[in-house]
Amino acid sequence: MNKKERLPYALPDLGDEEIKAASRVIRSGWLTSGPETSAFEEEFKHFTGAPQALAVNSCTSALHLISRALMLGPRDAVIVPAITFIATAEAFTYEGALPLLVDVHRQTMLLDPSLTEGFIENTCKKNKNGEWIHRASGRRLRALVAVHLGGRACDLDGLRDLCREYRLKLIEDAAHALPAHYTGRHGQEMIGSKSEFAAFSFYATKNLATGEGGMLTLRDAGAADRLRRLRLHGILGQTYGRARWRYDVLEFGYKYNMCDILAAIGRVQLRRLPAMQKKRHRLAGEYVRMLQGLPLRIIDEPTPEGAQHLFTVELLDSAKLHRDELVEALYTRGIATSLHFIPLYRFTHFRKTYKYRMADFPHAEALFKRILSLPLYPTLPPATVKKICGVLGDLLG
């Protein structure tokens, strides 16, 4: 490999079926939210087992709608893991809520029930109404966001217990987690099937890719009806299926609806998802086999339950190169990598606005300096995985 044929970090697996589906919608003359979007929602519900599903234009929009459903506002705070994409925290600030960053587990990189409980006990106090108040800000602790990073499910039993104990709402950021499963004390469940709220992403790099777009799954039918209105300006009587010209606006909403072109692509991707998942798992297994003996810890170990969205590794102390040196060396040899994610407290906005310090997040900080994500997507040839591992062996062996 060389710079002229640089291997991308990620590629969507789109083909003739998706092209035909999009073309069909374009020729139909109905491009915006309509029959394809409705069908996509129904098929997504059937696939995941979720009681309710709302197609939206991004996972960020889904998270914002959740904040509206919970009536979060300037008096409230939401727990967010320190390592996640910026949208996980940003979406809740739209309504004025405060994101409270919590360090992740050193091994899993996920929000941990024990560490989170320690954070609550150390930084919050209980008032006479039974609410937990963040001492430094005076905000009420209202919700917790479990991010299923890389498609690996968080400890949902532990987090659900924690939320019951501290009277919190559990929100699942499932941007990486289609079609991940969680096995707990009540058996196995697909992520989104039993969630009070779960937000999925269909961005170009995701396991199901429509370019942009997302899905919100939830349990409550009444909340779903309200959020359907809010995703399109609060209109009662949406465009598709409207009786003549009449409609009403019950409250202000947003322009968060999904168009039928993306929904048509999503329906094809959903049908193909099991086959694409098999390829992801097979490639991850090849990585594991061929990276044996190198100074790396594999974080995204392939398991039948995981979505295998990422293949993230951590450099060990014995590695010849630091992470940044390895990234540049791989890039020079024609291999693009990525990083999931820069911890939120490292961004200028978080440092200036919320006064976060790196010393408050020892696990996230240690991980950040050592992790990188290797190329992984269904159309990646196994022979290319072998070449990547060979280059890693030359650089680290």
C-alpha positions, 0 to 999 in steps of 0.5 A: 500500500502507498499514498496513491492507493490509501485505504480508507478507515470506513466505507458504506456498503451500498450497491444496486439495490440501494440505488434502485430503491432511491431511484424508485422514490425519485421517480415517484415524485414524493421525496419527503417523509411519506410511505417509505419513511412509514414502512422503514419505521415499521420494519425497524420496529419488527427488526429490533422488537421496539414498541415505537420507532420514529425516523429522524434526520440524525441521531443528534435529533433523536437525542434532542427529542428525548430531552424534550420528552423528558422536559429537561431544562436549565435546572437539570443535569445529565450524566454523560461518559467522558469518552463519546462523540460530542453530540451525546452531550451537545444535544441536551444543552439545546434545552439548557441542561448541563452535561456532567462528564463521568470517567469511563471504565478503564477496560471497557471504555463504557459508563460503569455503574459503580464508578457512576454511583461513586460520582453521584455520591461524591458530587451530589446531595439529596434534597428533601424532595428526594432529588439529587442535586449537583453541588457545584451547579445546583442542578437537579440530576435527571438522566443518565446516557449509556453510550454503547461504544463500538457496538458493545452494550453497557451493563444495562442491569447495573445502570437500570438499578442505578437509575431506580436508586437515584430516580434517573431516566436512562437514555441509550445512545445506540449510534454504534449499536445496531444490531447489538444485544445485551444479556442480563438477568432477564435474558437477552434483548436487542438494544432498543427493544426494551429501552425507555429511549434509544437513539440510533445513527445511520451516518455514512460510517455506521453499520446501517448507512443512509448517509444521514439519518437516525431512528428513535425507539421508545416504549411510551405510545403517547410520548411517541405521538408527541415526538412525531409532531415535534420532529416536523414543526409540532404539526398535527396532521403531517404532510403525508396522508393529510386531509386536504389543507387542514392541519394544526400546530400544538407546540413549536417543534423542529425540522427533524424528519427523514426524507423518503429517499434515505428511508428507502435506502435504509429499508434495503440496508436493514434487509442486508444488515445480517449479512453485512454483520457476518462480514464485520465479525469475520474480519474482526476475527481475522484481526484478532488472529493475526495481531496475536503477539503484538503489544496491543490490547483489543478492546472491541473483541468480536462477540456474537452479541456485539454490533462490531461497529469498531475495531479499537486497539490499545497500545501497551507500554512495550510498544515501540511507537506512541499512538500518534507516531503509529497513526502517522506511520500507518498513514504514510504506508497508505492506511487511514485510521481513526480515534473513538473518541477524543474525550469531551473534556479535552475540547476547548468549549468544555474546558472554558464553559464547564472548567473540566480538568484532565486530572479528573478523568484518569481512565479516559485520559490513559485510554485516549493516549493509547487507542486507535481504531483500525479499518473495518467495513463489510467490503474490506477484503480479508487480504487487506486485513492481512496486509494491515496486520503485516504493516502493524507487525513491521512497525510494532514487532 
